[in-house]
Amino acid sequence: MTPRGFPAFAPGRARRPRTFWGAAWNRAWEADALDAGPLRAGRRLAAAGHVGPITVSPGRLAAAVHDGDTEQAYATRVRVAPLADGDWDLLAAEVAARAGHRAALLAGQLPRELADLAGVRLLPGLGEVTPECDCPEWDHPCRHAAALCHQVSWLLDADSALLLLVRGRDARTLLAAAPGTGRVDAPPGTGRIDAPPGTAAAPQPAAATLRRPDAPDTAGTAAAEAYARPAPPLPPAPGPAGAPVPPLLPPGPEVDVDALRRLVAVAADRAAALLRQD
């Protein structure tokens, strides 16, 4: 199963999950918290856009999270206990029994009924969420891990089937294991990197669309395919450079301003020559 990558959220106002799965995810991981303070601090970091791009892989969430200084970001990971093989078998049987469940998963949505499936706890329980961070804090979770988990709830608002990958397998694997489902096309976003808001990637052969919070559906490209493409041509060379404009250099003690201006002019001439490939 290919990990999925999501671009960083832009700063904005504090937000709460808008869907059942987003809210249920928050209730699940917050139940393990020893103190409410880091949860509130993590919510503020999430709203401020201090969480970098998020990678979701089977049983693992990861992002770089900072407190306002991007140069001092902490490697933050949250490990989630995977479901047992028997649990996946029960889920596959339930999906195979209901055509509506299969259609929802193919659309990237997780049927709410699967949360109450007898014998399977799709949402993590106590002790099944393990935060890890290289910050010096001792909180469980620390504010950085809390910020990451808060933003994952926003991802689940837009793509609830992502919870399956968090628990160890993706929607495509579950559909393939469901008896009688036949050929399975990749659900939206499976094995792909989601596009940033307001942008559209190059069209792909697969008829799958991608979604991310607060953004229109966009096409995606598998990482392996993107890296296999030849490098595009360079843009046209810039036109002739005009005379360099020397910066304002106020006089200072023991500083030869005229000599400094001459050095700036020489550097500008050399840069222009490099652009012209002289």
LINWOFEN-V501063 format. One record per residue. N is the residue number from 1. RES is the residue in one letter. PSI is psi in radians with two decimals (999 if undefined). OMEGA is omega in whole degrees, 0 to 359 (* if undefined). NEAR is the number of other C-alpha atoms within 10 Angstrom. Layout:
<<N,RES,PSI,OMEGA,NEAR> <N,RES,PSI,OMEGA,NEAR>>
//
This chain:
<<1,M,2.24,183,14> <2,T,2.29,175,16> <3,P,2.72,177,17> <4,R,2.43,179,21> <5,G,2.49,180,20> <6,F,2.33,179,19> <7,P,2.78,182,16> <8,A,2.54,174,17> <9,F,2.47,176,22> <10,A,2.69,177,14> <11,P,2.59,179,13> <12,G,-2.87,179,11> <13,R,2.75,176,11> <14,A,2.45,183,11> <15,R,2.65,176,13> <16,R,2.71,176,16> <17,P,2.55,183,19> <18,R,-0.12,184,13> <19,T,2.92,179,14> <20,F,-0.84,185,14> <21,W,-0.67,178,26> <22,G,-0.78,179,23> <23,A,-0.69,180,17> <24,A,-0.65,176,17> <25,W,-0.78,180,21> <26,N,-0.73,178,20> <27,R,-0.63,183,14> <28,A,-0.90,184,16> <29,W,-0.51,179,23> <30,E,-0.39,180,20> <31,A,-0.40,180,13> <32,D,-0.14,186,16> <33,A,2.47,178,18> <34,L,-0.29,183,13> <35,D,2.42,181,13> <36,A,-0.33,182,12> <37,G,-0.91,179,12> <38,P,-0.48,178,21> <39,L,-0.76,178,24> <40,R,-0.72,179,14> <41,A,-0.67,178,16> <42,G,-0.64,177,27> <43,R,-0.67,179,21> <44,R,-0.72,178,21> <45,L,-0.71,180,25> <46,A,-0.79,181,31> <47,A,-0.55,181,20> <48,A,-0.05,179,18> <49,G,0.53,182,20> <50,H,0.20,177,25> <51,V,2.24,180,31> <52,G,-2.98,177,21> <53,P,2.44,184,16> <54,I,2.32,174,23> <55,T,2.20,178,18> <56,V,2.07,177,22> <57,S,2.96,184,22> <58,P,1.98,178,22> <59,G,0.32,185,19> <60,R,2.35,173,21> <61,L,2.49,182,24> <62,A,2.50,175,24> <63,A,2.79,171,25> <64,A,2.23,184,22> <65,V,2.37,180,30> <66,H,2.96,182,23> <67,D,0.25,182,19> <68,G,-0.31,178,13> <69,D,1.87,183,9> <70,T,-0.37,178,13> <71,E,-0.23,180,8> <72,Q,1.05,179,12> <73,A,2.58,181,19> <74,Y,2.42,177,19> <75,A,1.92,186,17> <76,T,2.29,179,24> <77,R,2.59,175,24> <78,V,2.07,179,22> <79,R,2.38,182,18> <80,V,2.24,182,22> <81,A,2.25,179,18> <82,P,2.70,175,20> <83,L,2.63,177,19> <84,A,2.78,180,11> <85,D,-0.69,179,10> <86,G,-0.62,177,11> <87,D,-0.71,178,17> <88,W,-0.62,178,22> <89,D,-0.72,178,15> <90,L,-0.72,178,16> <91,L,-0.76,180,22> <92,A,-0.70,179,20> <93,A,-0.69,179,17> <94,E,-0.72,179,18> <95,V,-0.71,180,25> <96,A,-0.49,183,20> <97,A,-0.27,185,15> <98,R,2.02,180,10> <99,A,-0.56,179,11> <100,G,-0.64,178,12> <101,H,-0.75,180,20> <102,R,-0.76,181,24> <103,A,-0.71,180,16> <104,A,-0.77,180,15> <105,L,-0.66,177,23> <106,L,-0.43,178,20> <107,A,0.07,179,19> <108,G,0.27,181,25> <109,Q,2.47,181,23> <110,L,2.07,180,23> <111,P,2.35,182,17> <112,R,-0.51,182,12> <113,E,-0.44,181,9> <114,L,-0.28,178,16> <115,A,-0.43,184,15> <116,D,0.30,181,11> <117,L,2.24,183,14> <118,A,2.23,175,10> <119,G,-0.11,181,10> <120,V,2.20,177,17> <121,R,1.64,185,13> <122,L,-0.67,176,20> <123,L,2.49,182,22> <124,P,2.53,178,21> <125,G,-2.99,181,15> <126,L,2.31,178,12> <127,G,-0.03,182,11> <128,E,-0.06,177,15> <129,V,2.06,184,21> <130,T,1.84,178,17> <131,P,2.52,177,23> <132,E,2.36,180,18> <133,C,2.51,180,21> <134,D,0.32,174,12> <135,C,2.87,183,17> <136,P,0.02,184,8> <137,E,2.71,180,12> <138,W,0.07,182,8> <139,D,2.71,178,16> <140,H,1.76,355,19> <141,P,2.85,173,27> <142,C,2.97,183,25> <143,R,-0.47,181,26> <144,H,-0.76,177,35> <145,A,-0.64,178,30> <146,A,-0.71,179,28> <147,A,-0.75,179,29> <148,L,-0.80,181,28> <149,C,-0.65,177,26> <150,H,-0.79,181,27> <151,Q,-0.49,176,27> <152,V,-0.59,176,24> <153,S,-0.58,176,24> <154,W,-0.66,176,25> <155,L,-0.70,180,23> <156,L,-0.48,175,25> <157,D,-0.65,183,23> <158,A,-0.49,185,21> <159,D,1.39,185,23> <160,S,-0.46,179,21> <161,A,-0.21,176,27> <162,L,-0.42,179,25> <163,L,-0.55,178,27> <164,L,-0.75,179,22> <165,L,-0.68,177,24> <166,V,-0.58,182,26> <167,R,0.11,170,22> <168,G,-0.38,179,19> <169,R,2.83,179,20> <170,D,3.05,184,24> <171,A,-0.65,181,26> <172,R,-0.71,179,23> <173,T,-0.71,179,16> <174,L,-0.75,180,20> <175,L,-0.67,179,27> <176,A,-0.51,181,16> <177,A,-0.23,181,19> <178,A,2.14,182,21> <179,P,2.38,174,13> <180,G,0.15,181,12> <181,T,-0.30,179,15> <182,G,-2.59,182,10> <183,R,2.40,182,8> <184,V,2.09,171,15> <185,D,2.68,183,14> <186,A,2.27,174,21> <187,P,2.84,181,24> <188,P,2.24,173,27> <189,G,-0.14,185,26> <190,T,2.16,178,25> <191,G,0.41,184,21> <192,R,2.90,174,20> <193,I,2.14,184,20> <194,D,2.53,182,25> <195,A,2.61,177,23> <196,P,2.82,181,18> <197,P,2.44,173,17> <198,G,0.12,180,10> <199,T,2.78,178,11> <200,A,2.21,178,15> <201,A,3.04,181,12> <202,A,2.52,180,9> <203,P,2.52,182,11> <204,Q,2.75,180,13> <205,P,-0.65,182,6> <206,A,2.40,181,13> <207,A,0.98,180,11> <208,A,2.50,176,19> <209,T,2.71,182,19> <210,L,2.64,176,24> <211,R,2.64,171,21> <212,R,2.83,185,22> <213,P,2.41,174,16> <214,D,0.53,180,13> <215,A,2.63,176,14> <216,P,2.84,177,16> <217,D,2.42,180,19> <218,T,2.70,177,22> <219,A,2.66,181,23> <220,G,2.92,181,25> <221,T,2.26,176,21> <222,A,2.47,184,16> <223,A,-0.75,181,14> <224,A,-0.68,179,10> <225,E,-0.70,181,10> <226,A,-0.76,181,12> <227,Y,-0.39,181,10> <228,A,-0.23,181,8> <229,R,2.58,176,8> <230,P,2.67,180,7> <231,A,2.37,179,8> <232,P,2.79,179,6> <233,P,2.71,178,6> <234,L,2.67,178,6> <235,P,2.85,180,6> <236,P,2.61,179,6> <237,A,2.58,179,9> <238,P,2.78,179,9> <239,G,3.14,181,8> <240,P,2.37,180,10> <241,A,2.41,177,13> <242,G,-3.11,179,8> <243,A,2.35,181,10> <244,P,2.51,177,13> <245,V,1.94,183,10> <246,P,2.51,179,12> <247,P,2.81,175,10> <248,L,2.06,183,8> <249,L,1.72,179,11> <250,P,2.52,179,7> <251,P,2.57,178,10> <252,G,2.91,180,8> <253,P,2.33,176,6> <254,E,0.50,178,6> <255,V,2.11,177,11> <256,D,1.65,185,10> <257,V,-0.67,180,15> <258,D,-0.76,178,11> <259,A,-0.67,179,10> <260,L,-0.67,178,14> <261,R,-0.66,179,16> <262,R,-0.69,178,12> <263,L,-0.70,178,12> <264,V,-0.73,180,16> <265,A,-0.72,179,17> <266,V,-0.76,180,13> <267,A,-0.69,179,13> <268,A,-0.70,178,17> <269,D,-0.72,179,16> <270,R,-0.69,178,13> <271,A,-0.72,178,13> <272,A,-0.67,179,18> <273,A,-0.66,177,13> <274,L,-0.70,178,10> <275,L,-0.61,178,14> <276,R,-0.16,184,13> <277,Q,0.70,178,8> <278,D,999,*,7>>
//
